[in-house]
């Protein structure tokens, strides 16, 4: 092969390769770590939560989902009362926040940030609205002669406002409203609620039904015969 031809061929191949590299480099390049991108952006999540609450997204409808769980609770309570033993004292246990009363107005106003002082001011205003499905459950329990207990993570200094709010929203009678002591130390919500359920059971009540929006409302010995969890994408209580 002609030496001059070989050199010319090599130069041509190099030129073509260089042109390809230049063409590739002229295109935009985006680099990221897929593992670091696995968590959704917080603003996007907040937008989705709002749309879920307002039933304007394909992700579901909050009111529909809560009503579905309320209906399950009512259906169970009716079945359980039909098989109540003579003199058996059945108990319905209800959480308050996002189970009985909705704080959505305060939550969106705070952009879903929890600030204890601001939330306490909201509680003291007694403006939280009833969650319709829970009000239906509450009224059904009254008709069936089931004892109603509220167990809430709200503290004792909020008792007056909480009672006013409950009554204003149609929750007029109950057996007992149990609230946390202001100085509860390191006791978790779950521990507090489990201990309180134990105290209710020790008084001779059968823990028939428990309804809450957090697993910490429901789990921990003793547990109710039937526990119903409402959806709550707004906050998490361990």
C-alpha positions in Angstrom: 0.0 0.0 0.0 1.2 3.5 -0.9 2.7 5.2 2.2 1.2 8.5 1.2 -2.2 7.0 0.9 -2.0 5.4 4.4 -1.1 8.7 6.0 -3.9 10.4 4.2 -6.4 7.8 5.3 -5.3 8.1 9.0 -5.7 11.8 8.9 -9.2 11.5 7.4 -10.3 9.0 10.1 -8.9 11.3 12.8 -10.7 14.3 11.3 -14.0 12.4 11.2 -13.6 11.3 14.8 -12.8 14.8 15.9 -15.9 16.1 14.1 -18.0 13.5 16.0 -16.6 14.5 19.4 -17.2 18.2 18.5 -20.8 17.4 17.5 -21.4 15.5 20.7 -20.0 18.3 22.8 -22.3 20.8 21.2 -25.3 19.1 22.6 -26.6 20.0 26.2 -25.3 17.6 28.8 -27.3 17.0 32.0 -25.7 15.1 34.9 -27.4 13.9 38.1 -27.2 11.1 40.7 -30.4 9.0 40.3 -30.1 7.8 43.9 -30.1 11.4 45.1 -33.2 12.2 43.0 -35.3 9.4 44.5 -37.1 11.8 47.0 -39.7 14.0 45.5 -39.4 17.7 45.7 -41.1 19.1 48.8 -43.0 21.8 46.9 -44.4 19.2 44.5 -45.5 17.0 47.4 -47.3 19.9 49.1 -49.1 20.7 45.9 -50.1 17.1 45.6 -51.4 17.1 49.2 -53.5 20.1 48.5 -54.9 18.6 45.3 -55.7 15.3 47.2 -57.5 17.3 49.9 -59.5 19.3 47.3 -60.2 16.2 45.1 -58.6 17.8 42.0 -56.0 15.2 41.2 -55.7 11.7 39.9 -54.1 10.7 43.2 -57.5 10.3 44.9 -60.0 12.3 47.0 -59.5 12.8 50.7 -63.2 13.3 51.6 -64.1 10.1 49.7 -61.3 8.1 51.3 -62.2 9.3 54.9 -65.9 8.5 54.3 -65.0 5.0 53.1 -63.2 4.4 56.4 -66.0 5.9 58.4 -68.5 3.6 56.7 -66.4 0.6 57.6 -66.3 1.8 61.2 -70.1 2.2 61.3 -70.7 -1.2 59.7 -68.5 -2.9 62.3 -70.1 -1.1 65.2 -73.5 -2.2 64.1 -72.4 -5.8 63.8 -70.6 -5.7 67.2 -73.6 -4.2 69.0 -75.8 -6.9 67.5 -73.6 -9.5 69.3 -73.2 -7.5 72.5 -73.3 -9.7 75.7 -75.7 -8.8 78.5 -74.4 -5.8 80.5 -71.3 -5.5 78.2 -70.0 -2.0 78.1 -68.7 -1.3 74.6 -66.3 1.5 74.0 -65.7 3.6 70.9 -62.4 5.5 71.1 -61.8 8.5 68.9 -58.8 10.6 68.3 -59.5 14.4 67.7 -57.1 16.1 65.3 -57.7 14.9 61.7 -60.1 12.2 63.0 -62.9 14.2 64.7 -61.9 17.7 63.9 -60.1 19.1 60.8 -57.3 21.6 61.2 -56.7 21.9 57.5 -57.2 25.7 57.5 -54.4 26.1 60.1 -52.2 23.6 58.3 -52.4 25.3 54.9 -51.9 28.7 56.5 -48.7 27.4 58.1 -47.7 25.8 54.8 -47.8 22.4 56.6 -45.2 23.5 59.1 -45.9 22.6 62.8 -45.3 25.5 65.2 -46.5 24.7 68.7 -47.4 28.2 69.7 -49.3 28.9 66.4 -51.2 25.6 66.7 -52.1 26.3 70.3 -53.6 29.7 69.2 -55.6 27.8 66.6 -56.8 25.3 69.1 -57.8 28.1 71.5 -59.9 29.7 68.7 -62.1 26.6 68.7 -62.6 27.0 64.9 -61.8 23.4 63.7 -64.6 21.9 61.6 -66.1 18.4 62.1 -65.1 15.6 59.9 -68.5 14.5 58.5 -67.9 10.8 58.6 -66.8 10.8 62.2 -69.9 12.8 63.1 -72.0 10.2 61.5 -70.1 7.5 63.4 -70.5 9.4 66.7 -74.2 9.8 66.2 -74.6 6.1 65.4 -72.7 5.2 68.5 -75.0 7.3 70.6 -78.1 5.6 69.1 -76.6 2.2 69.7 -75.7 3.0 73.4 -71.9 2.7 72.9 -69.7 4.6 75.3 -67.6 7.3 73.6 -64.1 8.1 74.7 -61.9 10.8 73.2 -58.1 10.3 73.6 -56.1 13.2 72.2 -52.5 14.4 72.2 -53.7 17.9 73.0 -52.7 19.0 76.4 -54.8 19.9 79.5 -54.4 23.6 79.0 -56.4 23.2 75.8 -59.3 21.4 77.4 -61.8 24.3 77.6 -61.3 25.3 74.0 -61.4 21.7 72.8 -64.7 21.0 74.6 -66.2 24.1 73.1 -65.1 23.2 69.7 -66.4 19.7 69.9 -69.8 20.8 71.1 -70.1 23.5 68.5 -69.5 20.9 65.8 -72.2 18.5 67.0 -70.2 16.3 69.4 -72.2 17.1 72.5 -71.9 14.1 74.8 -69.2 11.7 75.6 -68.1 9.5 78.4 -64.6 10.9 78.9 -62.1 13.2 77.2 -58.5 12.3 78.0 -55.8 14.8 77.3 -52.0 14.7 77.9 -50.5 16.4 80.9 -48.5 19.5 80.0 -45.4 17.9 81.5 -45.5 14.5 79.8 -41.8 14.0 79.8 -40.5 11.6 77.2 -43.7 9.7 76.9 -44.7 9.3 73.2 -48.2 9.8 71.9 -48.4 6.0 71.2 -47.4 5.2 74.8 -49.9 7.7 76.2 -52.8 6.4 74.2 -52.0 2.7 74.9 -51.8 3.4 78.7 -55.1 5.3 78.5 -56.8 2.4 76.7 -55.6 0.1 79.4 -57.1 2.3 82.0 -60.5 2.3 80.2 -60.4 -1.5 79.8 -59.5 -1.8 83.5 -62.8 0.0 84.3 -64.7 -2.9 82.7 -65.2 -1.5 79.2 -64.7 -3.6 76.1 -62.5 -1.8 73.6 -64.7 -2.5 70.6 -63.7 0.2 68.1 -60.8 2.7 67.8 -60.6 5.3 65.0 -57.6 7.6 64.4 -55.5 9.1 61.6 -52.1 7.9 62.9 -50.9 4.4 63.7 -49.8 5.8 67.0 -53.5 6.3 67.7 -54.3 2.7 67.2 -51.3 0.4 68.0 -49.9 -0.6 71.4 -51.4 -3.0 73.9 -54.2 -3.2 74.7 -55.7 -2.6 71.2 -59.3 -2.4 70.2 -61.1 -5.3 68.6 -61.3 -3.3 65.4 -59.2 -0.3 64.5 -59.8 2.0 61.6 -57.1 4.4 60.3 -58.1 7.5 58.3 -55.7 8.8 55.6 -53.5 11.7 56.8 -50.9 13.0 54.3 -50.6 16.3 56.2 -48.3 15.2 59.1 -46.9 12.2 60.9 -47.0 11.4 64.6 -44.7 8.5 65.6 
